[in-house]
Amino acid sequence: METGRSCGSACLSGTRGINKRGRALDSSPRSDVSPPPAEAQEAGAQPPAAAAPAVQPEPGARDLDAGALAFNPVGPLEQNTSRDDLIDAVGELLPGKNPGHRQGALIIAAIGNLSLINEAFGFNVGDEVITIVGKRLRSCLRERDCFARFGSNKFGILLADCEPDKLEFVAKRMIAAVRQSLIETSAGAVSMTLRMGAVLLPRQATTVQDAFSNALDALDSAREKRGDCYRLFDSSGGRISRRTRNILIVDEVIRALNERRMMLALQPIVRSGGRQPGFYECLLRMQKTDGTFVTAGEFVPIAEKLGLAKLIDHRVAELAVGLLKSAPNLKLAINVSGETANDKEWLSLLLALTQGDRSINERLMVEITETAAISDIQESACFVRALKKVGCLVAIDDFGAGYSSFRNLKFLDVDMVKIDGEFVRNVARSKDDLFLVKTLISLARNFSMRTVAEWVGDEETAVLMERAGIDFLQGFHFGKPKLVGVGAQTAPQQPATQQRAGEPAPSEPLRQPPPLQPSKPDSAAAG
């Protein structure tokens, strides 16, 4: 809840702040303040049996100026500085508004496992945790610092007059304050993690937007580590902000979709023994405006996080069906995201593209990852049944990576499992990996499911997989992905005398089409 200007410019001028009720807050240093009252009472929960011990500074850590680490009893969370006040206070430390060249730091702190608390106990308990964590963080601040709720699980903290060499100590002390004891809630005691990203002011930012963007970028780096973590923004020359990079990627993806610059590269999946392609996997490529191509791994993960997965999967379906129509003997496999695997709209689009022609549907295999399939096993099973009903085949991709139970595999009733390449690529050097792959092959065979070994990079691995009973092989040893366009002239072809019935041709190199002429992008989507 936003309140009156209890901080704002007062945070940086050293004057006393004004609380929600208009009363002046005592800004004198308090080095002898005992820990605040039982947190759980403020959060609506039962108090713990005993007060937690005070947090001691790490050995060898530098002391801050008087009162820097004293408790600051500013009351419950609703009396925090507003977000607007925090933004104003950050601006006062930036060039143009900081004639005294004062130093400070902006920290964005995030509660690491709050979503798990919300799911397990409900949002009321999550709110209790937010209140208590906020109270513990505030206890480490001085009166002239700023503290505000920044997001669903985030707090913004401005440390005024904080020298760079003291920032890390303050950050670690705040982490220790949160971790000093279990958090007592109405649902019981819980333990929380805290990640923090910081930016030095004015050294590492020239605008307010830069300050918050850089702090969030540092927070993203902290999130890559398990448990509690603090990271300072890396302002080394030539480094582009992760968030800026993500924005650029998303913008490029949207424009590529509108300008028809998304294309498919086909990689053969060959039959064990004869080594003739049984089908091809469609791998997405994005053509940049300069004519170069980007692999899916460089843009799909970010696009999925930002809600573009359905748009990408729609385009892949359009391209794949176009190829199937152009080559009657061609069989293809396409990947769909976890979001699409529960999307009835995508299935309707597929049927509209094929016009219900089973001769096309029966030559299309849809791959979903094991982890996506087991995230909502009931919905995934419905999706599989719907695809099989119209004639499509279904495969589980990266099998073994999600540690799905045997019961889940049987329940899904897919046609094929593709064994995760992480296990396949080392079978020639690892007895454990070979044993695991053999076990997965045996399991799939018991359920009458065919198997594919991914990432086969050499003949020795191929032979071991064939001896283990694998049905299909895929990897650079049998062919790298090659770009194709939509049209019979670029689809794989093979003389009928060398082709098994119903199988696509393998060996002719696929011709890359000329660069596409971009059409005018849709203004609403291209923004």
Buried (B, 14 or more C-beta within 10 A) or exposed (E): EEBBBBBBBBBBEEEBBBBBEEEEBEBEBBEEBEBBEBBBEBBEBEBBEEBBEEBEBEEEBEEBEEBBBBBBBBBEBEBBBBBEBBBBBBBBBBEEEBEEEBBBBBBBBBBBBBEEBBEEBEEEBBBBBBBBBBBBBBBBBBBBBBBBBBEEBBBBBBBBBBBBEBBBBBBBBBBBBBBBBEBBBBBEEBEBBBBBBBBBBBEBBEEBEBBBBBBBBBBBBBBEEEEBBBBBBEBEEEEEBBBEEBBEBBEBBBBBBBBBBBBBBBBBBBBBEEBBBBBBBBBBBBBEEEEEEBEBEEBBEBBBEEEBBBBBBBBBBBBBBBBBBBBEBBBBBBBBBBBBBBBEEBBEBBBEBBEEBEEBBBBBBBBBBBBBBBBBBEBBBBBBEBBBEBBBBBBBBBBBBBEBEEEBBEBBBBBBBBBBBEBBBBBBEEEEBBEBBBEBBEBBBEEEBBBBBBBBBEEEBBEBBBEBBBBBBBBEBBBEBBBBBBEEEBBBBBEEEEBEEEBBBBEEEBEBBEEBEBEEBEEEEEE
